[in-house]
């Protein structure tokens, strides 16, 4: 039996490559939930997925020709797209079907589109409706496409709401969440609310705020992007912009199977997340009654 026949007779196998410089993916609750959802859906289809971490963009590019030549991978998921990203095009040239998670679209590849701009607009609107006039943000790495989308939306939302703010770059790790929180809260005019681009940085930011002697949410409100056990178990529990990441994983898996089966350039738009209000967000101290949060987008737990 030759290699091609072995490939035809084995269950489909998919690969997801991530770069360590883009965040601690091995421990990030986002990727843990994403993979769990993918595995759950793919198991029902008799397929499987593996996550491979790379130390650099170049190392990832070198892996795809090996994956294609070995025949061990039937399709790939491209995450954390960045400027001048050639990974999807390379995989397509190698004959590997591609699903891009989060955009931007690439001709010939399928896409699971996540509404990063709408989510950031929702986060800023929620905090400004509470009465916050200075809003900070600890972002993910700025070279990533979804970070840039959030950054543009953050600036535009601040302008529309008539509030001021500042974005400071983190790397998704707890260490950067701690460091950047200390920096942003030590400014001459610190923000009264901070948005974090992932839950790990937010949980660490909560600890940093406490170390600085601040009370959450009396002195500063904290809002995490994406939910996770750390957010729910924190003291106080963290308010979040919640996207059902497990369901997102199932959606990615479904698009993978469709793409692998020949339905290339399948496009699915994932619904914008929802604000889940917990105990880490409130009106700024002395703000009075303020405005009520938009009930269409806010859920309290």
Buried (B, 14 or more C-beta within 10 A) or exposed (E): EEEEEEBEEEEBBBBBBBBBEBBBBEEBBBBBBBBBBBBEBBEEBEBBBEBBBBEEBEBBBEBBBEBBEEBEBBBBBBBBBBEEBEBBBBBBEBEBBBBBBBBEBBEBBBBBBBBBBBBBBBBBBBBBBBBBBBBBBBBBBEBBBBBBBBBEBBBBBBEEBEBEBBBBBBBBBBEBBBBBBBBBBEEEEBBBBBBBBBBBBBBBBBBBBEEBEBEBBEBBBBBBBBBBEBBBEBEBBBBBBBBBBBBBBBBBBBBBBBBBEEEBEBEBEBEBBBBBBBBBBBBBEEBEEBEEBEEEBBEEE
